[in-house]
């Protein structure tokens, strides 16, 4: 059996990954990225390293494959014919680092605009170079070959209607552009363009210490910001080989599951609006607003909370938290009941959602789709069960799965997942341990203010952690948690200083959106709108 964390040659990439997929069952490509070692203190065989992260069919094993790419040959074979997920993953790696994937069907930028010059995640890129896009891209270089591959002649193309849905459009659920070719009301082909909200999350991480990155994670999936905090902090804590306190773990579970509920409420409520059900929207948004009141009282912010800290949490639970939480949970249960009472046996709702936007499980896995969108296809993959952390294995809850992978299943999976999150929260509050919320490690966690103001050791520790950051041991690590939309991963490279050498976010929405164009082919335009809403694309997450 091939061992995990493999180091292979540039020429072995495709054959090795194919063997892992065919013989070892690694059928889920999680991410592809690169590392520029130009300023890394250790000597490496070449400037660039290429990273592939895979997960096997049991979902319990993941493997990180690394290959150094020769400085004079930045060409490697594409694996987009092995995994649908590789299409956009390879495009992003090309876009950010300039590594070219031979045989890729559409090797062009995906996050940065088409007039962009250079590769921004290279270490010699001048970050102060402002590059403004002055011309729109018509996307015909993608649309025409796509239509011809479907058997359309040049004369046929004249008969099709080409339509832009987005980027600024009430039906686009984020700043997304879908360029569609239509025969009547039916979508014949679709090309998706993103990058309108790209703000350089990963580049920004390279100039801030590990703790200062936490607020940036809030801006990924801002519908469940704390789940991003937790995912990033956990990855760094694993690199530091520290175990946070039992109370901190339990609070992270409670607040994380509350964030998952708010995320699902947003998704289903917005989807209802797209189908004309405004009443459902208000039923679901009212308890979400109350949940934000709790988060505001606990963290000081309603939306982007920046609550976790590497080694623990910013604040302990406030007096009266459990009372407020119970009130919100009861309101969520009532909201779910009220919303379902309007649609569960509603023929119009069923006709609009059943057999619409179908995703089969095989395609979903090939495309790297995870979370509720994958579970709705019947695949019971949930990291809280398959790779449990923080003691999730001790909780009694069910992994919710669908059977058909359509809009209806994605709706109902999220409704039921909220109920399961409530079960988890109630169990966690009953078992909430006493004790500190932060690790007692001077090199990791800021000292108490009484020590900062009361003794020289505390003052020096505060000063060093603030200006130098937490010193994370050298190495490369992939950490993962179950985010609101699926597997949220962070591949972090440390050079031993207090600032990360590289942080790569594996955003679940990125891969779901990459698959969207194929999912909506041969569907009605109105159905494409609710399909998009049911997949819960968050622009801050896929654009970063």
NORBELWO-V215840 format. One line per field, one symbol per residue. phi: phi as a letter, one per 20 degrees, with the letter a starting at -180 (. if undefined). psi: psi as a letter, one per 30 degrees, with the letter a starting at -180 (. if undefined). Layout:
# NORBELWO-V215840
phi->???
psi->???
This chain:
# NORBELWO-V215840
phi->.fffledcegfegfffffffffddmeeceeacbcceegdffefcfbfddddcdccefemdcccddccfdgfebedcffdfeecgffgfffffffgecneedfnffbebfcdeffefdncfeffefffefeceedcfdemffefffffffeneefffffeeedcednfdbfeeloecddeddcdmeeeebbcdccofdfcmgfffffdcfgfffgfffgefeffbgfffgffffffffffelddffgffffffffffffffffffffgfffffffendffggfgeffffffffffffffdnbeddelefcforcfcefefnffffffffffffgffffffffecgdefffffedemdmfcefffgffemfcmgffffeoeedbffdecfcmngfeeebdeecdccmdggffgfffgfffffffgfffffffdfeeofdcfecgecdfffffffedbffffffgffffednfeeggqcbddbbeffdpfddceddddneedffbcdeeeffgffffeggffegmdfgfffffffffelfdffefel
psi->kkllhkjlleffeeeeeeeeeeffgigjjelkllkjgegkflklflekkkkkklklffgfklkjkkkkkkegihklklgffekeffdeeeeeeeeffgkkjkfkfiilleellffkkajfgkfgkjffjkjkkfklkfgffeeeeeeefggkleeeefflkkkkjafjkfgfilikkjjkkkjbgkjelkkkkaffgkgheeeeffglleeffefefegcjffieeeeeeeeeeeeeeefhkjlleeeeeeeeeeeeeeeeeeeeeeeeeeeefggieeeeeeefefeeeefeeeeeefgkedjehelljgblellklkgeeeeeeeeeeeeeeeeeeeefffegjeeeeeffkgkhkjleeeeeefgkaaeeeeffgjijjffeeiklggfffkjlkkklaffgaeeeeeeeeeeeeeeeeeeeeeeeegjlaalfkkijffekklleeeeffleeeeeeeeeeeeflkjkkklkkjllljaegajjljjkkkgfafkkekkkkjkeeeeeeefeeeefkglleeeeefeeeffhkjefefe.
